[in-house]
Amino acid sequence: MDRLAVIGAGIMGTRIVRHFLNAGWQVALVDPSAEARDAARAVLGDAACLVVEVGDLGPDWDATRLVIEAVPELLDLKRRVLADLEARFAPQTILASNTSGLASADLTRDLRHPDRFVIAHFFNPADLVPAVELVPGPATRAEVMRDTADLLARSGKMPAVLKADVPGFIANRLQHALMRECFHLIDQGVADAETIDLVTRWSVGVRLALTGPMLQRDLNGLDTHLRIAEYLYPDLDARQTPPDLLARKVAAGELGRKSGRGFYDWDAARQAQAAATERMLPEVIRLARAADSTEDN
Ligand code: NAD
């Protein structure tokens, strides 16, 4: 049976573990915080997962196939943890980082064998969202990329192999390009948050899970896209710093769901709706997979 160790029992680590447990892997989850370990045990329930303190992994875990670090997004901490992992695990163990966007060149600076390092960027909730961005570091061996992609695919994930490391990889670049324009539209008084959500969900949103933007362009016609791009691009927001509106919201403590207010009020009804929406995610994923199998037929 394949073995996996996840380092950091937070939001991401715990749900990454749940995915691999569901796929039948033998999994260890490591965290120095007793509170985090207890919270992870509560989420994972009776699932057969070893949840331990750092340093408590026995020698039978030496030859673990894959180790994924999911500790907080702090460069120095991640570098220290990765160097410890390199010393702890056998040379054939693949060392993966779930960083949201720290550069692989920075993350691997203290490694003696950076050829076995790869960024494996999971999405929240990691047990449900199929895609994982796989990003090579400057020294990553092609074989490590291929093996990581293979084992992720075998576990039921959809690995997306990037050819190079760029800030934000693919998904965060697209998400932030979209959000920059959303903030701009609000700032210009064109629409409020509710209207932007309505148009996004009920126009491009309903199609995106089934086709993706590039396929969608083929459907619409690239000549039409070019004509629109010629007059539209000069008018799109191209600012190089975060939007003022975003900074103002954060300064006012309006952080969204976690603080009770963001663009919406997070009362009990909205909290319940958000939880219900997450429960619907598997159904959306099932339909998107069905769309892919239609394509094969
Ligand atoms: P989190 O704060 O919820 O969890 C981090 C965990 O790491 C904590 O439980 C902490 O106790 C533990 N930790 C700290 N030092 C440690 C050490 N030395 N060894 C082992 N564990 C240690 O953070 P998160 O949201 O799960 O994010 C983890 C990583 O995943 C970050 O790099 C983040 O950028 C990335 N990420 C997060 C999301 C998201 O939506 N939250 C999505 C994709 C990627």
Boltz pocket constraint, residues with backbone or C-beta under 6 A from the ligand:
constraints:
  - pocket:
      binder: B
      contacts: [[A, 7], [A, 8], [A, 9], [A, 10], [A, 11], [A, 12], [A, 13], [A, 30], [A, 31], [A, 32], [A, 33], [A, 36], [A, 54], [A, 69], [A, 70], [A, 71], [A, 72], [A, 73], [A, 74], [A, 77], [A, 81], [A, 98], [A, 99], [A, 100], [A, 101], [A, 121], [A, 122], [A, 123], [A, 124]]
      max_distance: 6.0
